[in-house]
């Protein structure tokens, strides 16, 4: 029983909120996520089609998404798809589809329980179309339901035609690292093509803010228009397979490029009597076992260019993320053997023996 409630608790709180997560969004859904200020989200969606034999040629359909958080739940970004079949048909001059968009998250937060709502006005440069989406997510425990209403000023390939599209999807999180998702979207009055669908297996890469999905779909780009049309370019039931990888770039992590070594940061108990010093260097706790007396403290210093933690395997409270050049002091008031590890790098292990 305890195991079950712990598992549910873990599922409900597993959201890696510092990044857009494919564990909360179907492949063709825009989602409601907005990056924090000074975070740039880069999503790489790559779908491909293998032509029938004997040539077995591979046709690639990538969409790159870049979005920068501006604070106040607002972001600004763009999508670029190099092989958009949204552009086939009359009036299309290119298969390079670019969409610029802003997003305002009006309600909630993607990845938290309850409702969240985001409004995304956009402009599709290939279609010369003012588009927009209102997206709603509802999350409870391991389940997220998604809906989107999309307005399209001018459907590509059909000059002058206004369109409305509706889309819905779901995500089911099987564990905190694995989810399945699916969605369906369509223009209300399709002119070219048919409904867009997708299914995916989504993975959170442990110890990282990255998510990865394996997916199948019939949509060739991830723009508001592209996610609303399923193209079967040869008229067959063509299925595209592919993946998406999400990469949040926290701009403050790049400060060493401009400022040399980061400033030392001291975390943990101030003024404690430090009896042992452990360096965190080359992804290891140097000197894995230290021995001290009750009431004394250990100081960990991060010599690596990445964040580490000191996380005890038992109930002893551990450190927050320790930035490069940061240190953490922890005082031990009870005798015992304290094993610990680094949360982002679980292979980093150490022991404090308190006599
Ligand atoms: Cu680490």
Boltz pocket constraint, residues with backbone or C-beta under 6 A from the ligand:
constraints:
  - pocket:
      binder: B
      contacts: [[A, 307], [A, 308], [A, 309], [A, 342], [A, 343], [A, 344], [A, 345], [A, 348]]
      max_distance: 6.0
